[in-house]
Amino acid sequence: MNLDFEKLKVQGVKVNYYYICKRKLWLFDKGITMEHNSDRVLSGKLIHEKSYQRAKAKEVMIDDILKIDIIQGDYIRETKISSKMPQADKMQIIYYLYYLKNLGITKKGSINYVKEKKVEEVELTEQDEKNIEKTLIEINNITKLKKPPKLEKLPICTKCAYYEFCFAKEI
């Protein structure tokens, strides 16, 4: 695929949201952020801050677009509160690996589920690269929409920071 990466690169959280909820992605892209009202998001931030305190390269910002939780040797590490959304978590770190590869940097990845004391190793494959390129194109298409994608009631909705926003008529 001939992809213009410069035009399609996004924040890692947008890749994560793409795999969780397209509507959440669109709202976040438009500056409608509800995370500051979420106890779950606050809990995740606290766990992130308390974890891996001895890591030297923590919250590393790249190109003012990516914030990698930890860079340690050959690895980039992403910390998560739980493994309930494994595809979104994996694709976010795959995106980071892809992004770094486009900068000429080769790393491996790991997703550290701190509360569960579980680590998932991730390596970028050719298939992952194709998948992330398709994802970037679809994210671009979604964020260009004039209206948010249609509301879908998903099992994760009740724990989402955007729940009251999306379901205000039903509450």
MARLUM-799540 format. One record per atom (N, C-alpha, C, O): atom name; x, y, z. Coordinates in nm, 3 decimals. Example, Ala and Ser with C-alpha at 12.3 -4.5 7.8 and 13.67 -1.06 7.14 Angstrom:
<nodes>
<'N',<1.319,-0.569,0.780>>
<'CA',<1.230,-0.450,0.780>>
<'C',<1.320,-0.330,0.780>>
<'O',<1.424,-0.332,0.846>>
<'N',<1.285,-0.225,0.708>>
<'CA',<1.367,-0.106,0.714>>
<'C',<1.290,0.003,0.787>>
<'O',<1.341,0.114,0.804>>
</nodes>
This chain:
<nodes>
<'N',<0.085,-0.118,0.000>>
<'CA',<0.000,0.000,0.000>>
<'C',<0.090,0.124,0.000>>
<'O',<0.184,0.132,0.079>>
<'N',<0.061,0.219,-0.086>>
<'CA',<0.136,0.343,-0.091>>
<'C',<0.065,0.445,-0.002>>
<'O',<-0.032,0.509,-0.044>>
<'N',<0.114,0.459,0.119>>
<'CA',<0.048,0.540,0.221>>
<'C',<0.129,0.665,0.248>>
<'O',<0.251,0.658,0.264>>
<'N',<0.062,0.781,0.253>>
<'CA',<0.130,0.904,0.292>>
<'C',<0.119,0.915,0.444>>
<'O',<0.026,0.976,0.498>>
<'N',<0.216,0.856,0.511>>
<'CA',<0.214,0.848,0.657>>
<'C',<0.206,0.985,0.722>>
<'O',<0.137,1.002,0.823>>
<'N',<0.276,1.083,0.667>>
<'CA',<0.276,1.218,0.726>>
<'C',<0.136,1.276,0.736>>
<'O',<0.105,1.347,0.832>>
<'N',<0.051,1.248,0.638>>
<'CA',<-0.086,1.301,0.638>>
<'C',<-0.180,1.221,0.728>>
<'O',<-0.284,1.272,0.771>>
<'N',<-0.145,1.097,0.756>>
<'CA',<-0.236,1.009,0.830>>
<'C',<-0.196,0.983,0.974>>
<'O',<-0.273,0.922,1.049>>
<'N',<-0.078,1.028,1.016>>
<'CA',<-0.036,0.996,1.152>>
<'C',<-0.126,1.067,1.254>>
<'O',<-0.170,1.180,1.234>>
<'N',<-0.152,0.995,1.363>>
<'CA',<-0.245,1.042,1.466>>
<'C',<-0.188,1.008,1.604>>
<'O',<-0.087,0.939,1.616>>
<'N',<-0.255,1.057,1.706>>
<'CA',<-0.220,1.018,1.843>>
<'C',<-0.253,0.871,1.862>>
<'O',<-0.347,0.819,1.802>>
<'N',<-0.175,0.804,1.947>>
<'CA',<-0.199,0.662,1.974>>
<'C',<-0.335,0.636,2.034>>
<'O',<-0.395,0.532,2.008>>
<'N',<-0.385,0.728,2.115>>
<'CA',<-0.516,0.709,2.177>>
<'C',<-0.626,0.699,2.071>>
<'O',<-0.727,0.631,2.093>>
<'N',<-0.608,0.765,1.957>>
<'CA',<-0.708,0.756,1.850>>
<'C',<-0.712,0.617,1.790>>
<'O',<-0.818,0.567,1.753>>
<'N',<-0.597,0.553,1.779>>
<'CA',<-0.593,0.414,1.730>>
<'C',<-0.666,0.326,1.832>>
<'O',<-0.745,0.240,1.794>>
<'N',<-0.639,0.349,1.960>>
<'CA',<-0.705,0.272,2.065>>
<'C',<-0.856,0.292,2.056>>
<'O',<-0.931,0.194,2.059>>
<'N',<-0.901,0.415,2.047>>
<'CA',<-1.045,0.445,2.041>>
<'C',<-1.109,0.387,1.914>>
<'O',<-1.224,0.344,1.918>>
<'N',<-1.036,0.384,1.804>>
<'CA',<-1.089,0.326,1.682>>
<'C',<-1.135,0.181,1.706>>
<'O',<-1.239,0.139,1.656>>
<'N',<-1.057,0.108,1.783>>
<'CA',<-1.090,-0.032,1.809>>
<'C',<-1.189,-0.050,1.923>>
<'O',<-1.241,-0.160,1.944>>
<'N',<-1.216,0.055,1.996>>
<'CA',<-1.315,0.048,2.104>>
<'C',<-1.450,0.097,2.054>>
<'O',<-1.551,0.028,2.067>>
<'N',<-1.452,0.219,1.997>>
<'CA',<-1.579,0.280,1.955>>
<'C',<-1.550,0.393,1.857>>
<'O',<-1.480,0.488,1.890>>
<'N',<-1.604,0.383,1.738>>
<'CA',<-1.581,0.483,1.633>>
<'C',<-1.640,0.618,1.673>>
<'O',<-1.585,0.723,1.640>>
<'N',<-1.751,0.615,1.744>>
<'CA',<-1.815,0.739,1.790>>
<'C',<-1.725,0.811,1.892>>
<'O',<-1.709,0.933,1.885>>
<'N',<-1.669,0.736,1.984>>
<'CA',<-1.576,0.792,2.084>>
<'C',<-1.457,0.856,2.014>>
<'O',<-1.413,0.964,2.052>>
<'N',<-1.405,0.790,1.913>>
<'CA',<-1.294,0.842,1.834>>
<'C',<-1.332,0.977,1.773>>
<'O',<-1.257,1.073,1.784>>
<'N',<-1.449,0.984,1.709>>
<'CA',<-1.493,1.106,1.642>>
<'C',<-1.508,1.219,1.745>>
<'O',<-1.462,1.331,1.721>>
<'N',<-1.574,1.191,1.858>>
<'CA',<-1.595,1.292,1.961>>
<'C',<-1.461,1.344,2.015>>
<'O',<-1.442,1.464,2.030>>
<'N',<-1.371,1.252,2.044>>
<'CA',<-1.239,1.290,2.096>>
<'C',<-1.166,1.377,1.994>>
<'O',<-1.103,1.476,2.031>>
<'N',<-1.173,1.340,1.867>>
<'CA',<-1.106,1.417,1.761>>
<'C',<-1.160,1.559,1.753>>
<'O',<-1.086,1.651,1.718>>
<'N',<-1.287,1.577,1.784>>
<'CA',<-1.350,1.710,1.776>>
<'C',<-1.328,1.791,1.904>>
<'O',<-1.382,1.901,1.918>>
<'N',<-1.249,1.737,1.997>>
<'CA',<-1.219,1.811,2.119>>
<'C',<-1.321,1.790,2.229>>
<'O',<-1.315,1.857,2.332>>
<'N',<-1.413,1.698,2.209>>
<'CA',<-1.513,1.667,2.312>>
<'C',<-1.452,1.556,2.398>>
<'O',<-1.459,1.438,2.364>>
<'N',<-1.395,1.598,2.509>>
<'CA',<-1.327,1.501,2.595>>
<'C',<-1.405,1.488,2.726>>
<'O',<-1.439,1.588,2.790>>
<'N',<-1.431,1.367,2.764>>
<'CA',<-1.507,1.340,2.885>>
<'C',<-1.421,1.266,2.989>>
<'O',<-1.468,1.236,3.098>>
<'N',<-1.297,1.237,2.954>>
<'CA',<-1.212,1.158,3.040>>
<'C',<-1.190,1.220,3.177>>
<'O',<-1.174,1.149,3.276>>
<'N',<-1.191,1.354,3.184>>
<'CA',<-1.167,1.423,3.311>>
<'C',<-1.277,1.395,3.414>>
<'O',<-1.258,1.420,3.533>>
<'N',<-1.392,1.344,3.368>>
<'CA',<-1.504,1.312,3.458>>
<'C',<-1.508,1.165,3.498>>
<'O',<-1.598,1.124,3.571>>
<'N',<-1.415,1.086,3.453>>
<'CA',<-1.421,0.941,3.469>>
<'C',<-1.331,0.890,3.582>>
<'O',<-1.210,0.913,3.581>>
<'N',<-1.392,0.822,3.678>>
<'CA',<-1.315,0.761,3.787>>
<'C',<-1.223,0.653,3.732>>
<'O',<-1.112,0.635,3.781>>
<'N',<-1.269,0.581,3.630>>
<'CA',<-1.189,0.475,3.570>>
<'C',<-1.062,0.531,3.505>>
<'O',<-0.954,0.473,3.518>>
<'N',<-1.076,0.643,3.436>>
<'CA',<-0.960,0.707,3.373>>
<'C',<-0.865,0.758,3.481>>
<'O',<-0.743,0.743,3.468>>
<'N',<-0.918,0.817,3.587>>
<'CA',<-0.835,0.865,3.697>>
<'C',<-0.760,0.750,3.762>>
<'O',<-0.641,0.761,3.792>>
<'N',<-0.828,0.639,3.783>>
<'CA',<-0.766,0.519,3.840>>
<'C',<-0.651,0.472,3.752>>
<'O',<-0.544,0.437,3.802>>
<'N',<-0.672,0.470,3.621>>
<'CA',<-0.569,0.430,3.526>>
<'C',<-0.448,0.523,3.532>>
<'O',<-0.334,0.477,3.525>>
<'N',<-0.473,0.653,3.545>>
<'CA',<-0.362,0.749,3.553>>
<'C',<-0.282,0.729,3.680>>
<'O',<-0.159,0.737,3.678>>
<'N',<-0.350,0.703,3.791>>
<'CA',<-0.280,0.681,3.918>>
<'C',<-0.194,0.555,3.912>>
<'O',<-0.080,0.554,3.958>>
<'N',<-0.250,0.448,3.856>>
<'CA',<-0.173,0.324,3.841>>
<'C',<-0.052,0.348,3.752>>
<'O',<0.058,0.299,3.780>>
<'N',<-0.073,0.423,3.645>>
<'CA',<0.037,0.453,3.553>>
<'C',<0.148,0.531,3.623>>
<'O',<0.267,0.501,3.606>>
<'N',<0.110,0.631,3.703>>
<'CA',<0.209,0.713,3.773>>
<'C',<0.287,0.632,3.877>>
<'O',<0.407,0.652,3.893>>
<'N',<0.219,0.541,3.945>>
<'CA',<0.282,0.463,4.053>>
<'C',<0.366,0.347,3.999>>
<'O',<0.455,0.296,4.067>>
<'N',<0.338,0.305,3.877>>
<'CA',<0.407,0.190,3.819>>
<'C',<0.540,0.230,3.757>>
<'O',<0.554,0.340,3.703>>
<'N',<0.635,0.141,3.765>>
<'CA',<0.763,0.156,3.698>>
<'C',<0.829,0.290,3.729>>
<'O',<0.879,0.359,3.640>>
<'N',<0.829,0.325,3.857>>
<'CA',<0.886,0.453,3.898>>
<'C',<1.036,0.463,3.874>>
<'O',<1.090,0.573,3.862>>
<'N',<1.106,0.349,3.866>>
<'CA',<1.250,0.352,3.843>>
<'C',<1.286,0.362,3.694>>
<'O',<1.402,0.381,3.659>>
<'N',<1.186,0.351,3.608>>
<'CA',<1.214,0.362,3.464>>
<'C',<1.267,0.501,3.432>>
<'O',<1.210,0.602,3.475>>
<'N',<1.376,0.507,3.357>>
<'CA',<1.440,0.635,3.327>>
<'C',<1.368,0.711,3.217>>
<'O',<1.353,0.833,3.225>>
<'N',<1.323,0.640,3.114>>
<'CA',<1.255,0.704,3.000>>
<'C',<1.106,0.676,3.011>>
<'O',<1.056,0.579,2.953>>
<'N',<1.037,0.762,3.084>>
<'CA',<0.894,0.743,3.109>>
<'C',<0.817,0.859,3.047>>
<'O',<0.860,0.975,3.053>>
<'N',<0.704,0.828,2.986>>
<'CA',<0.620,0.927,2.917>>
<'C',<0.703,1.007,2.817>>
<'O',<0.716,1.129,2.828>>
<'N',<0.757,0.937,2.721>>
<'CA',<0.843,0.997,2.620>>
<'C',<0.756,1.048,2.505>>
<'O',<0.683,0.971,2.442>>
<'N',<0.765,1.177,2.479>>
<'CA',<0.687,1.239,2.371>>
<'C',<0.769,1.238,2.243>>
<'O',<0.886,1.277,2.242>>
<'N',<0.706,1.192,2.135>>
<'CA',<0.772,1.186,2.005>>
<'C',<0.690,1.267,1.905>>
<'O',<0.571,1.243,1.887>>
<'N',<0.757,1.363,1.841>>
<'CA',<0.694,1.449,1.739>>
<'C',<0.569,1.521,1.789>>
<'O',<0.482,1.555,1.709>>
<'N',<0.559,1.546,1.918>>
<'CA',<0.441,1.612,1.977>>
<'C',<0.311,1.541,1.942>>
<'O',<0.205,1.603,1.937>>
<'N',<0.319,1.411,1.917>>
<'CA',<0.200,1.336,1.878>>
<'C',<0.185,1.204,1.954>>
<'O',<0.074,1.164,1.989>>
<'N',<0.298,1.137,1.980>>
<'CA',<0.294,1.010,2.052>>
<'C',<0.351,1.027,2.192>>
<'O',<0.453,1.094,2.210>>
<'N',<0.285,0.968,2.290>>
<'CA',<0.340,0.964,2.425>>
<'C',<0.356,0.818,2.462>>
<'O',<0.259,0.749,2.495>>
<'N',<0.481,0.772,2.457>>
<'CA',<0.510,0.633,2.489>>
<'C',<0.534,0.624,2.640>>
<'O',<0.613,0.699,2.696>>
<'N',<0.465,0.531,2.704>>
<'CA',<0.473,0.520,2.849>>
<'C',<0.616,0.499,2.897>>
<'O',<0.665,0.573,2.982>>
<'N',<0.683,0.398,2.841>>
<'CA',<0.819,0.367,2.886>>
<'C',<0.902,0.319,2.767>>
<'O',<0.856,0.238,2.686>>
<'N',<1.024,0.369,2.756>>
<'CA',<1.121,0.314,2.661>>
<'C',<1.234,0.256,2.746>>
<'O',<1.296,0.325,2.827>>
<'N',<1.257,0.127,2.725>>
<'CA',<1.354,0.056,2.808>>
<'C',<1.430,-0.044,2.720>>
<'O',<1.376,-0.149,2.686>>
<'N',<1.553,-0.011,2.686>>
<'CA',<1.633,-0.100,2.602>>
<'C',<1.570,-0.118,2.465>>
<'O',<1.540,-0.021,2.395>>
<'N',<1.549,-0.244,2.427>>
<'CA',<1.490,-0.276,2.297>>
<'C',<1.338,-0.264,2.296>>
<'O',<1.275,-0.290,2.193>>
<'N',<1.278,-0.226,2.408>>
<'CA',<1.133,-0.229,2.422>>
<'C',<1.071,-0.092,2.443>>
<'O',<1.131,-0.002,2.503>>
<'N',<0.949,-0.080,2.392>>
<'CA',<0.859,0.027,2.436>>
<'C',<0.751,-0.045,2.516>>
<'O',<0.707,-0.154,2.479>>
<'N',<0.710,0.016,2.624>>
<'CA',<0.611,-0.047,2.712>>
<'C',<0.492,0.045,2.730>>
<'O',<0.505,0.165,2.751>>
<'N',<0.376,-0.015,2.721>>
<'CA',<0.251,0.056,2.741>>
<'C',<0.186,-0.004,2.866>>
<'O',<0.170,-0.126,2.875>>
<'N',<0.149,0.080,2.962>>
<'CA',<0.083,0.029,3.082>>
<'C',<-0.068,0.048,3.069>>
<'O',<-0.116,0.153,3.026>>
<'N',<-0.140,-0.054,3.107>>
<'CA',<-0.286,-0.054,3.101>>
<'C',<-0.341,-0.105,3.233>>
<'O',<-0.277,-0.182,3.303>>
<'N',<-0.461,-0.060,3.265>>
<'CA',<-0.524,-0.098,3.391>>
<'C',<-0.578,-0.242,3.387>>
<'O',<-0.571,-0.313,3.487>>
<'N',<-0.631,-0.283,3.271>>
<'CA',<-0.683,-0.420,3.260>>
<'C',<-0.670,-0.469,3.117>>
<'O',<-0.646,-0.391,3.024>>
<'N',<-0.687,-0.598,3.101>>
<'CA',<-0.675,-0.659,2.968>>
<'C',<-0.812,-0.684,2.905>>
<'O',<-0.827,-0.776,2.825>>
<'N',<-0.910,-0.603,2.939>>
<'CA',<-1.046,-0.624,2.888>>
<'C',<-1.065,-0.579,2.743>>
<'O',<-1.163,-0.616,2.679>>
<'N',<-0.971,-0.500,2.691>>
<'CA',<-0.979,-0.455,2.552>>
<'C',<-0.848,-0.486,2.481>>
<'O',<-0.778,-0.395,2.436>>
<'N',<-0.815,-0.614,2.470>>
<'CA',<-0.683,-0.652,2.419>>
<'C',<-0.655,-0.608,2.275>>
<'O',<-0.542,-0.573,2.244>>
<'N',<-0.756,-0.610,2.188>>
<'CA',<-0.730,-0.571,2.049>>
<'C',<-0.694,-0.422,2.042>>
<'O',<-0.600,-0.385,1.971>>
<'N',<-0.766,-0.338,2.113>>
<'CA',<-0.737,-0.194,2.113>>
<'C',<-0.598,-0.168,2.170>>
<'O',<-0.523,-0.086,2.117>>
<'N',<-0.565,-0.237,2.279>>
<'CA',<-0.434,-0.221,2.342>>
<'C',<-0.323,-0.264,2.247>>
<'O',<-0.222,-0.195,2.232>>
<'N',<-0.342,-0.379,2.185>>
<'CA',<-0.239,-0.432,2.095>>
<'C',<-0.220,-0.341,1.974>>
<'O',<-0.107,-0.314,1.934>>
<'N',<-0.329,-0.295,1.916>>
<'CA',<-0.316,-0.212,1.797>>
<'C',<-0.254,-0.076,1.829>>
<'O',<-0.188,-0.017,1.744>>
<'N',<-0.275,-0.027,1.949>>
<'CA',<-0.211,0.098,1.989>>
<'C',<-0.059,0.081,1.993>>
<'O',<0.014,0.165,1.940>>
<'N',<-0.012,-0.025,2.054>>
<'CA',<0.134,-0.045,2.060>>
<'C',<0.190,-0.085,1.923>>
<'O',<0.304,-0.052,1.891>>
<'N',<0.111,-0.156,1.843>>
<'CA',<0.151,-0.186,1.705>>
<'C',<0.171,-0.055,1.629>>
<'O',<0.267,-0.040,1.553>>
<'N',<0.080,0.039,1.651>>
<'CA',<0.093,0.170,1.586>>
<'C',<0.222,0.240,1.630>>
<'O',<0.293,0.297,1.547>>
<'N',<0.252,0.235,1.759>>
<'CA',<0.376,0.296,1.807>>
<'C',<0.498,0.233,1.740>>
<'O',<0.590,0.303,1.699>>
<'N',<0.498,0.100,1.729>>
<'CA',<0.609,0.030,1.664>>
<'C',<0.619,0.069,1.517>>
<'O',<0.729,0.088,1.465>>
<'N',<0.505,0.079,1.451>>
<'CA',<0.498,0.119,1.310>>
<'C',<0.550,0.262,1.293>>
<'O',<0.629,0.292,1.203>>
<'N',<0.505,0.350,1.383>>
<'CA',<0.547,0.490,1.379>>
<'C',<0.699,0.500,1.393>>
<'O',<0.766,0.569,1.316>>
<'N',<0.752,0.431,1.493>>
<'CA',<0.896,0.433,1.516>>
<'C',<0.972,0.376,1.396>>
<'O',<1.078,0.427,1.359>>
<'N',<0.918,0.271,1.337>>
<'CA',<0.982,0.212,1.219>>
<'C',<0.991,0.315,1.106>>
<'O',<1.091,0.320,1.034>>
<'N',<0.887,0.397,1.092>>
<'CA',<0.888,0.503,0.991>>
<'C',<0.992,0.610,1.022>>
<'O',<1.032,0.685,0.934>>
<'N',<1.036,0.616,1.147>>
<'CA',<1.144,0.707,1.186>>
<'C',<1.281,0.640,1.179>>
<'O',<1.383,0.701,1.210>>
<'N',<1.282,0.511,1.139>>
<'CA',<1.407,0.437,1.130>>
<'C',<1.448,0.371,1.261>>
<'O',<1.564,0.334,1.278>>
<'N',<1.354,0.358,1.354>>
<'CA',<1.382,0.299,1.486>>
<'C',<1.309,0.166,1.498>>
<'O',<1.187,0.160,1.480>>
<'N',<1.382,0.060,1.529>>
<'CA',<1.321,-0.072,1.545>>
<'C',<1.318,-0.108,1.693>>
<'O',<1.421,-0.109,1.760>>
<'N',<1.200,-0.137,1.741>>
<'CA',<1.180,-0.176,1.882>>
<'C',<1.082,-0.292,1.886>>
<'O',<1.014,-0.322,1.788>>
<'N',<1.076,-0.356,2.001>>
<'CA',<0.972,-0.453,2.033>>
<'C',<0.880,-0.383,2.131>>
<'O',<0.913,-0.277,2.183>>
<'N',<0.765,-0.443,2.155>>
<'CA',<0.672,-0.380,2.247>>
<'C',<0.623,-0.476,2.353>>
<'O',<0.630,-0.598,2.339>>
<'N',<0.573,-0.418,2.460>>
<'CA',<0.504,-0.498,2.561>>
<'C',<0.392,-0.415,2.619>>
<'O',<0.402,-0.294,2.638>>
<'N',<0.284,-0.486,2.647>>
<'CA',<0.170,-0.424,2.714>>
<'C',<0.172,-0.479,2.856>>
<'O',<0.164,-0.600,2.877>>
<'N',<0.182,-0.389,2.951>>
<'CA',<0.192,-0.429,3.090>>
<'C',<0.058,-0.401,3.159>>
<'O',<0.022,-0.286,3.184>>
<'N',<-0.014,-0.509,3.189>>
<'CA',<-0.140,-0.499,3.261>>
<'C',<-0.107,-0.504,3.410>>
<'O',<-0.099,-0.612,3.469>>
<'N',<-0.089,-0.387,3.468>>
<'CA',<-0.031,-0.373,3.600>>
<'C',<-0.112,-0.444,3.709>>
<'O',<-0.056,-0.521,3.787>>
<'N',<-0.241,-0.418,3.715>>
<'CA',<-0.322,-0.479,3.822>>
<'C',<-0.326,-0.631,3.812>>
<'O',<-0.335,-0.700,3.913>>
<'N',<-0.318,-0.682,3.691>>
<'CA',<-0.324,-0.826,3.668>>
<'C',<-0.186,-0.891,3.672>>
<'O',<-0.174,-1.013,3.666>>
<'N',<-0.083,-0.808,3.683>>
<'CA',<0.056,-0.856,3.681>>
<'C',<0.080,-0.947,3.560>>
<'O',<0.135,-1.056,3.571>>
<'N',<0.038,-0.896,3.445>>
<'CA',<0.045,-0.972,3.321>>
<'C',<0.115,-0.885,3.216>>
<'O',<0.091,-0.764,3.208>>
<'N',<0.200,-0.947,3.136>>
<'CA',<0.272,-0.875,3.031>>
<'C',<0.249,-0.948,2.899>>
<'O',<0.264,-1.070,2.891>>
<'N',<0.213,-0.873,2.796>>
<'CA',<0.199,-0.931,2.662>>
<'C',<0.305,-0.871,2.571>>
<'O',<0.314,-0.750,2.556>>
<'N',<0.385,-0.958,2.513>>
<'CA',<0.491,-0.916,2.421>>
<'C',<0.429,-0.891,2.283>>
<'O',<0.339,-0.963,2.240>>
<'N',<0.480,-0.790,2.213>>
<'CA',<0.427,-0.755,2.081>>
<'C',<0.544,-0.724,1.988>>
<'O',<0.635,-0.649,2.024>>
<'N',<0.542,-0.784,1.869>>
<'CA',<0.640,-0.751,1.766>>
<'C',<0.564,-0.714,1.639>>
<'O',<0.460,-0.773,1.609>>
<'N',<0.614,-0.618,1.567>>
<'CA',<0.553,-0.569,1.444>>
<'C',<0.577,-0.668,1.330>>
<'O',<0.691,-0.702,1.300>>
<'N',<0.468,-0.713,1.267>>
<'CA',<0.478,-0.801,1.151>>
<'C',<0.432,-0.727,1.026>>
<'O',<0.375,-0.618,1.035>>
<'N',<0.456,-0.786,0.910>>
<'CA',<0.409,-0.726,0.784>>
<'C',<0.257,-0.713,0.785>>
<'O',<0.203,-0.612,0.739>>
<'N',<0.189,-0.815,0.836>>
<'CA',<0.043,-0.811,0.842>>
<'C',<-0.005,-0.700,0.934>>
<'O',<-0.102,-0.631,0.904>>
<'N',<0.064,-0.682,1.047>>
<'CA',<0.031,-0.572,1.139>>
<'C',<0.045,-0.438,1.068>>
<'O',<-0.038,-0.349,1.085>>
<'N',<0.150,-0.424,0.989>>
<'CA',<0.172,-0.298,0.916>>
<'C',<0.057,-0.271,0.820>>
<'O',<0.009,-0.158,0.811>>
<'N',<0.012,-0.374,0.749>>
<'CA',<-0.101,-0.357,0.658>>
<'C',<-0.227,-0.320,0.735>>
<'O',<-0.304,-0.234,0.693>>
<'N',<-0.248,-0.386,0.848>>
<'CA',<-0.366,-0.358,0.931>>
<'C',<-0.364,-0.215,0.985>>
<'O',<-0.467,-0.148,0.986>>
<'N',<-0.248,-0.170,1.030>>
<'CA',<-0.241,-0.036,1.087>>
<'C',<-0.257,0.069,0.978>>
<'O',<-0.315,0.175,1.002>>
<'N',<-0.208,0.042,0.859>>
<'CA',<-0.228,0.135,0.748>>
<'C',<-0.375,0.148,0.712>>
<'O',<-0.424,0.259,0.689>>
<'N',<-0.447,0.036,0.709>>
<'CA',<-0.593,0.041,0.685>>
<'C',<-0.662,0.117,0.796>>
<'O',<-0.754,0.196,0.772>>
<'N',<-0.618,0.095,0.919>>
<'CA',<-0.676,0.163,1.035>>
<'C',<-0.656,0.314,1.024>>
<'O',<-0.749,0.391,1.049>>
<'N',<-0.536,0.357,0.987>>
<'CA',<-0.510,0.501,0.973>>
<'C',<-0.598,0.565,0.867>>
<'O',<-0.646,0.676,0.885>>
<'N',<-0.619,0.495,0.757>>
<'CA',<-0.707,0.546,0.652>>
<'C',<-0.850,0.557,0.704>>
<'O',<-0.917,0.657,0.680>>
<'N',<-0.896,0.456,0.776>>
<'CA',<-1.032,0.458,0.830>>
<'C',<-1.048,0.564,0.939>>
<'O',<-1.153,0.629,0.947>>
<'N',<-0.946,0.584,1.021>>
<'CA',<-0.951,0.691,1.122>>
<'C',<-0.964,0.826,1.052>>
<'O',<-1.044,0.910,1.094>>
<'N',<-0.888,0.846,0.948>>
<'CA',<-0.895,0.970,0.871>>
<'C',<-1.036,0.990,0.815>>
<'O',<-1.089,1.101,0.820>>
<'N',<-1.095,0.885,0.761>>
<'CA',<-1.231,0.895,0.707>>
<'C',<-1.333,0.927,0.816>>
<'O',<-1.422,1.009,0.794>>
<'N',<-1.320,0.865,0.931>>
<'CA',<-1.414,0.889,1.041>>
<'C',<-1.401,1.032,1.092>>
<'O',<-1.503,1.098,1.115>>
<'N',<-1.280,1.080,1.110>>
<'CA',<-1.262,1.215,1.165>>
<'C',<-1.303,1.325,1.067>>
<'O',<-1.323,1.439,1.107>>
<'N',<-1.317,1.291,0.939>>
<'CA',<-1.364,1.388,0.840>>
<'C',<-1.517,1.398,0.834>>
<'O',<-1.571,1.491,0.773>>
<'N',<-1.586,1.304,0.897>>
<'CA',<-1.732,1.306,0.895>>
<'C',<-1.786,1.433,0.960>>
<'O',<-1.728,1.483,1.056>>
<'N',<-1.897,1.485,0.907>>
<'CA',<-1.959,1.605,0.963>>
<'C',<-2.037,1.573,1.092>>
<'O',<-2.051,1.658,1.179>>
<'N',<-2.085,1.450,1.102>>
<'CA',<-2.161,1.406,1.220>>
<'C',<-2.092,1.283,1.278>>
<'O',<-2.021,1.211,1.207>>
<'N',<-2.113,1.260,1.407>>
<'CA',<-2.051,1.140,1.465>>
<'C',<-2.112,1.013,1.408>>
<'O',<-2.227,1.014,1.362>>
<'N',<-2.037,0.904,1.409>>
<'CA',<-2.095,0.777,1.366>>
<'C',<-2.216,0.742,1.451>>
<'O',<-2.228,0.786,1.566>>
<'N',<-2.303,0.663,1.394>>
<'CA',<-2.427,0.623,1.461>>
<'C',<-2.395,0.558,1.596>>
<'O',<-2.298,0.483,1.610>>
<'N',<-2.478,0.587,1.693>>
<'CA',<-2.463,0.531,1.827>>
<'C',<-2.490,0.381,1.824>>
<'O',<-2.594,0.336,1.776>>
<'N',<-2.395,0.306,1.877>>
<'CA',<-2.411,0.162,1.891>>
<'C',<-2.400,0.131,2.039>>
<'O',<-2.305,0.173,2.104>>
<'N',<-2.495,0.058,2.093>>
<'CA',<-2.486,0.021,2.234>>
<'C',<-2.398,-0.104,2.243>>
<'O',<-2.435,-0.212,2.197>>
<'N',<-2.282,-0.086,2.304>>
<'CA',<-2.184,-0.193,2.319>>
<'C',<-2.175,-0.233,2.466>>
<'O',<-2.211,-0.154,2.554>>
<'N',<-2.128,-0.353,2.495>>
<'CA',<-2.116,-0.396,2.635>>
<'C',<-2.028,-0.304,2.720>>
<'O',<-2.048,-0.294,2.841>>
<'N',<-1.932,-0.237,2.658>>
<'CA',<-1.842,-0.150,2.734>>
<'C',<-1.897,-0.011,2.760>>
<'O',<-1.836,0.066,2.834>>
<'N',<-2.010,0.023,2.701>>
<'CA',<-2.063,0.159,2.710>>
<'C',<-2.081,0.209,2.853>>
<'O',<-2.050,0.325,2.882>>
<'N',<-2.131,0.125,2.941>>
<'CA',<-2.162,0.172,3.077>>
<'C',<-2.037,0.215,3.154>>
<'O',<-2.048,0.291,3.250>>
<'N',<-1.920,0.167,3.114>>
<'CA',<-1.796,0.206,3.182>>
<'C',<-1.721,0.316,3.109>>
<'O',<-1.613,0.357,3.152>>
<'N',<-1.775,0.363,3.000>>
<'CA',<-1.709,0.463,2.916>>
<'C',<-1.729,0.604,2.972>>
<'O',<-1.835,0.637,3.026>>
<'N',<-1.626,0.687,2.960>>
<'CA',<-1.632,0.826,3.004>>
<'C',<-1.738,0.905,2.926>>
<'O',<-1.787,1.007,2.974>>
<'N',<-1.773,0.859,2.806>>
<'CA',<-1.870,0.928,2.721>>
<'C',<-2.013,0.877,2.739>>
<'O',<-2.104,0.921,2.669>>
<'N',<-2.034,0.785,2.831>>
<'CA',<-2.164,0.720,2.846>>
<'C',<-2.278,0.821,2.861>>
<'O',<-2.376,0.815,2.787>>
<'N',<-2.267,0.914,2.954>>
<'CA',<-2.376,1.010,2.976>>
<'C',<-2.395,1.099,2.854>>
<'O',<-2.508,1.137,2.822>>
<'N',<-2.288,1.133,2.786>>
<'CA',<-2.297,1.214,2.665>>
<'C',<-2.378,1.141,2.558>>
<'O',<-2.470,1.198,2.499>>
<'N',<-2.344,1.015,2.535>>
<'CA',<-2.409,0.939,2.428>>
<'C',<-2.552,0.898,2.462>>
<'O',<-2.638,0.892,2.374>>
<'N',<-2.578,0.870,2.588>>
<'CA',<-2.708,0.816,2.627>>
<'C',<-2.789,0.912,2.711>>
<'O',<-2.871,0.869,2.792>>
<'N',<-2.769,1.043,2.693>>
<'CA',<-2.837,1.144,2.772>>
<'C',<-2.989,1.132,2.763>>
<'O',<-3.058,1.158,2.861>>
<'N',<-3.042,1.096,2.648>>
<'CA',<-3.187,1.084,2.629>>
<'C',<-3.245,0.966,2.707>>
<'O',<-3.363,0.967,2.743>>
<'N',<-3.162,0.865,2.733>>
<'CA',<-3.209,0.742,2.798>>
<'C',<-3.193,0.745,2.949>>
<'O',<-3.254,0.664,3.019>>
<'N',<-3.111,0.836,3.001>>
<'CA',<-3.083,0.837,3.145>>
<'C',<-3.195,0.903,3.222>>
<'O',<-3.188,0.913,3.345>>
</nodes>
